[in-house]
Amino acid sequence: MNANLKHYHESGFPSIEGWCADQLFDAVDLLDGVAINKKGGCMEIGVHHGKFYILLNQVVAAGETSYAVDIFEDQNLNIDQSGSGSLEKFQANLVAHDVHRGANTIIVKGDSTDSGLALDQRVRPGSLRFISVDGGHTVEHTVNDLQIAARLVANEGVVILDDILNHHWPGVIEGAFRFLATSPVLVPFALGHNKLYLCKLSFQAYYCNLFSASHLFTKTVRFHGHTVAAL
């Protein structure tokens, strides 16, 4: 396993509040180990206290910029009550556990559906290796955030949608299906540990085969018309 991931798994990950399976270390390590998708930072929409954001940022190279987007204490914007983030705790966790100690992180405070955040201007389209979508769990937020991710992720990059099969948040899977019904170039390739993994259509077979050949693989399944690796 990547040394930065291993260190975080042992020293910081258990102490940060959040919902994130241990197997995600193996998934991110697998994605980091391929010959493609080496340039760019990461972004997470819906950071909470940074448990998964810091995991992703551990494999981001020095000199690359990553972005953390969350409403944090503006809980009046949390219309579906899908989390209660803390900017203070997130910043403290970055300093304590992030390999970059927060130096490469740009924090964007606000609702991802707010066009005033101008994420397409803050982040160069196609510049991010990894994007985690874990913000508002409504249908509308999910569609919006996947559309943002499709524009900002690198051509070889990976988008990871949280709570895809969580029965407490059915807006996520409905939003994912509505997004996929538009025939986007961002499509799923793996499903597991409460996450849906997506990439650009040209790399779907590459990443599906990667996960299918790994120890995480259980079987292949169909998800909205695509063959994906179930983990």
TIDREN-741922 format. One record per residue (C-alpha): z, y, x; residue in three letters; residue number from 1. Coordinates in pm, 1 decimal. Example, Ala and Ser with C-alpha at 12.3 -4.5 7.8 and 13.67 -1.06 7.14 Angstrom:
780.0_-450.0_1230.0_ALA_1
714.0_-106.0_1367.0_SER_2
END
This chain:
0.0_0.0_0.0_MET_1
-68.3_358.9_107.2_ASN_2
234.7_471.4_310.0_ALA_3
288.2_785.1_100.8_ASN_4
283.1_582.6_-220.1_LEU_5
524.5_329.1_-73.5_LYS_6
768.5_598.8_32.1_HIS_7
758.9_768.4_-307.7_TYR_8
801.7_437.8_-488.2_HIS_9
1113.2_362.1_-287.5_GLU_10
1273.2_703.4_-258.5_SER_11
1172.7_943.0_-535.6_GLY_12
1003.8_767.9_-825.9_PHE_13
1313.9_597.5_-971.0_PRO_14
1509.7_922.7_-988.0_SER_15
1254.9_1130.2_-1184.7_ILE_16
1270.5_1128.4_-1562.5_GLU_17
948.0_1012.3_-1722.7_GLY_18
751.4_718.1_-1855.5_TRP_19
541.1_553.9_-1587.2_CYS_20
497.7_181.8_-1511.2_ALA_21
548.4_48.3_-1159.1_ASP_22
204.5_-114.8_-1173.3_GLN_23
45.5_229.8_-1159.5_LEU_24
123.1_236.9_-787.4_PHE_25
-102.0_-66.5_-740.7_ASP_26
-372.5_88.8_-960.5_ALA_27
-372.7_420.9_-773.1_VAL_28
-356.9_242.7_-437.8_ASP_29
-659.7_34.4_-541.4_LEU_30
-852.4_346.0_-645.7_LEU_31
-756.5_528.8_-326.6_ASP_32
-872.3_240.9_-108.7_GLY_33
-1239.5_242.9_-206.9_VAL_34
-1510.6_403.1_4.8_ALA_35
-1606.0_657.9_-264.0_ILE_36
-1414.7_944.5_-430.2_ASN_37
-1239.4_1067.8_-117.6_LYS_38
-1259.8_1446.4_-162.6_LYS_39
-1069.6_1675.0_-397.4_GLY_40
-726.7_1717.1_-546.7_GLY_41
-569.8_1588.6_-865.0_CYS_42
-475.2_1748.9_-1193.7_MET_43
-237.2_1650.4_-1468.5_GLU_44
-232.1_1799.2_-1815.8_ILE_45
121.2_1736.1_-1939.3_GLY_46
340.5_1713.8_-1630.9_VAL_47
692.4_1683.7_-1778.8_HIS_48
904.8_1648.8_-1460.1_HIS_49
621.8_1529.0_-1236.8_GLY_50
678.7_1152.8_-1221.0_LYS_51
307.8_1058.0_-1240.4_PHE_52
169.8_1383.8_-1102.1_TYR_53
356.5_1330.3_-775.8_ILE_54
230.4_970.4_-762.8_LEU_55
-130.0_1092.4_-781.8_LEU_56
-71.7_1376.8_-538.3_ASN_57
60.1_1134.2_-275.9_GLN_58
-298.5_1021.5_-207.6_VAL_59
-448.8_1372.6_-200.9_VAL_60
-546.6_1479.4_150.1_ALA_61
-399.4_1781.2_325.1_ALA_62
-600.0_2094.6_252.1_GLY_63
-699.8_1986.1_-99.4_GLU_64
-564.7_2172.0_-403.5_THR_65
-404.3_2004.8_-705.1_SER_66
-317.2_2149.5_-1046.4_TYR_67
-22.8_2092.4_-1278.8_ALA_68
-75.1_2210.5_-1637.7_VAL_69
212.6_2212.6_-1886.7_ASP_70
380.9_2429.7_-2147.0_ILE_71
716.2_2348.5_-1981.3_PHE_72
990.5_2544.0_-2163.0_GLU_73
755.9_2694.5_-2424.9_ASP_74
845.6_2414.4_-2663.2_GLN_75
731.0_2612.9_-2967.0_ASN_76
382.6_2504.4_-2853.8_LEU_77
482.1_2136.9_-2852.8_ASN_78
369.8_2082.3_-3210.7_ILE_79
383.7_1701.2_-3199.1_ASP_80
709.5_1676.9_-2999.6_GLN_81
545.0_1455.5_-2738.0_SER_82
758.8_1567.3_-2444.3_GLY_83
999.0_1829.2_-2314.7_SER_84
898.2_1948.1_-1969.3_GLY_85
1099.3_2158.5_-1727.0_SER_86
935.7_2386.8_-1470.9_LEU_87
1258.1_2406.2_-1269.6_GLU_88
1295.5_2027.7_-1250.0_LYS_89
926.9_1980.9_-1171.2_PHE_90
940.6_2229.5_-883.7_GLN_91
1257.0_2067.7_-748.5_ALA_92
1094.9_1723.9_-761.9_ASN_93
789.9_1853.6_-576.8_LEU_94
1005.3_1987.0_-294.5_VAL_95
1213.8_1670.7_-278.3_ALA_96
951.7_1397.2_-323.8_HIS_97
592.8_1521.8_-297.5_ASP_98
421.9_1452.0_35.3_VAL_99
293.3_1812.3_36.8_HIS_100
632.2_1949.7_-76.8_ARG_101
447.0_2140.6_-347.6_GLY_102
238.9_2344.4_-103.8_ALA_103
-94.6_2223.1_-243.8_ASN_104
5.5_2249.6_-612.2_THR_105
-104.6_2531.4_-839.5_ILE_106
107.9_2539.8_-1153.8_ILE_107
-66.7_2652.5_-1471.7_VAL_108
182.3_2722.4_-1749.7_LYS_109
34.9_2705.2_-2097.5_GLY_110
-130.2_2498.6_-2368.6_ASP_111
-449.4_2327.8_-2252.3_SER_112
-619.9_2425.6_-2578.5_THR_113
-572.0_2795.0_-2492.1_ASP_114
-905.2_2926.2_-2363.7_SER_115
-710.0_3204.5_-2196.3_GLY_116
-599.0_2957.7_-1929.5_LEU_117
-963.7_2955.7_-1812.8_ALA_118
-925.4_2616.4_-1646.3_LEU_119
-1300.2_2599.7_-1580.1_ASP_120
-1266.8_2918.8_-1374.0_GLN_121
-942.0_2821.6_-1199.2_ARG_122
-1076.8_2478.8_-1104.6_VAL_123
-1428.9_2427.7_-975.1_ARG_124
-1605.9_2181.0_-1207.5_PRO_125
-1655.4_1842.5_-1043.0_GLY_126
-1393.0_1905.8_-774.4_SER_127
-1105.2_1672.0_-866.8_LEU_128
-1058.6_1309.9_-757.3_ARG_129
-806.8_1220.5_-1025.7_PHE_130
-712.3_1374.3_-1359.9_ILE_131
-424.0_1254.2_-1575.3_SER_132
-437.4_1348.4_-1944.6_VAL_133
-85.2_1339.3_-2088.1_ASP_134
-48.3_1668.6_-2275.8_GLY_135
-35.8_1717.4_-2650.4_GLY_136
-74.5_1385.7_-2832.6_HIS_137
-259.5_1517.1_-3136.2_THR_138
-617.6_1415.7_-3203.8_VAL_139
-730.3_1770.2_-3126.6_GLU_140
-542.3_1795.9_-2796.5_HIS_141
-672.5_1458.1_-2682.8_THR_142
-1034.9_1548.6_-2756.0_VAL_143
-993.4_1889.3_-2592.5_ASN_144
-827.9_1751.0_-2280.3_ASP_145
-1084.6_1475.0_-2232.6_LEU_146
-1360.1_1735.3_-2263.3_GLN_147
-1188.4_1944.6_-1995.1_ILE_148
-1145.7_1638.5_-1774.5_ALA_149
-1511.6_1543.9_-1812.5_ALA_150
-1611.0_1885.2_-1675.0_ARG_151
-1360.9_1904.9_-1390.4_LEU_152
-1355.3_1549.8_-1253.3_VAL_153
-1576.5_1466.3_-955.4_ALA_154
-1887.1_1258.5_-1015.3_ASN_155
-1710.2_960.0_-855.0_GLU_156
-1366.9_1057.6_-990.3_GLY_157
-1128.3_889.8_-1232.3_VAL_158
-959.6_1019.0_-1548.1_VAL_159
-643.7_846.3_-1673.8_ILE_160
-542.8_890.5_-2039.0_LEU_161
-179.3_815.3_-2122.7_ASP_162
-30.5_654.4_-2436.5_ASP_163
-361.5_502.7_-2544.0_ILE_164
-192.7_217.1_-2735.3_LEU_165
143.7_379.1_-2809.9_ASN_166
212.4_331.7_-3180.6_HIS_167
427.8_645.7_-3185.0_HIS_168
127.0_860.7_-3093.6_TRP_169
-178.9_732.5_-3283.5_PRO_170
-346.7_1070.9_-3231.3_GLY_171
-427.8_965.1_-2875.2_VAL_172
-641.4_662.1_-2958.7_ILE_173
-801.3_843.4_-3253.4_GLU_174
-879.4_1136.3_-3025.1_GLY_175
-1019.4_902.8_-2759.8_ALA_176
-1247.6_736.7_-3015.6_PHE_177
-1366.3_1072.1_-3148.6_ARG_178
-1443.5_1184.7_-2793.4_PHE_179
-1628.2_863.4_-2709.7_LEU_180
-1825.9_885.5_-3035.2_ALA_181
-2004.1_1191.6_-2889.9_THR_182
-2167.5_964.8_-2626.0_SER_183
-2013.2_1148.9_-2329.9_PRO_184
-2087.8_1062.5_-1968.6_VAL_185
-1714.4_993.1_-1924.3_LEU_186
-1651.9_633.8_-2034.3_VAL_187
-1372.1_374.7_-2007.9_PRO_188
-1361.9_101.0_-1744.4_PHE_189
-1003.9_-33.5_-1755.9_ALA_190
-709.1_-51.8_-1994.8_LEU_191
-349.9_-133.9_-1915.3_GLY_192
9.4_-25.4_-1866.5_HIS_193
-30.6_225.9_-2151.4_ASN_194
-325.8_396.6_-1977.0_LYS_195
-700.0_413.9_-2037.8_LEU_196
-904.6_461.7_-1719.6_TYR_197
-1235.1_647.5_-1746.7_LEU_198
-1511.2_749.0_-1507.3_CYS_199
-1866.4_880.7_-1516.8_LYS_200
-2114.6_638.6_-1671.9_LEU_201
-2296.0_580.6_-1340.7_SER_202
-1978.7_436.1_-1185.9_PHE_203
-1846.5_239.1_-1484.9_GLN_204
-1963.2_-99.4_-1355.8_ALA_205
-1837.4_-20.0_-1004.1_TYR_206
-1483.0_56.9_-1116.3_TYR_207
-1472.4_-215.6_-1380.6_CYS_208
-1572.2_-470.6_-1117.1_ASN_209
-1314.2_-326.2_-875.9_LEU_210
-1030.3_-381.4_-1120.9_PHE_211
-1171.2_-716.4_-1236.5_SER_212
-1150.6_-845.5_-879.0_ALA_213
-791.4_-723.2_-829.8_SER_214
-457.6_-891.5_-892.1_HIS_215
-402.2_-649.4_-1183.1_LEU_216
-681.7_-811.0_-1387.3_PHE_217
-611.2_-1034.1_-1688.3_THR_218
-938.2_-1047.2_-1887.2_LYS_219
-1236.0_-838.8_-1993.3_THR_220
-1232.6_-677.2_-2336.8_VAL_221
-1456.5_-442.9_-2535.2_ARG_222
-1336.6_-87.0_-2594.1_PHE_223
-1556.7_140.6_-2805.8_HIS_224
-1871.8_-38.7_-2697.3_GLY_225
-1785.6_-71.3_-2328.5_HIS_226
-1675.4_-375.4_-2128.4_THR_227
-1345.5_-287.7_-1962.5_VAL_228
-1092.9_-468.6_-1744.7_ALA_229
-766.9_-540.0_-1924.1_ALA_230
-475.2_-517.5_-1682.1_LEU_231
END
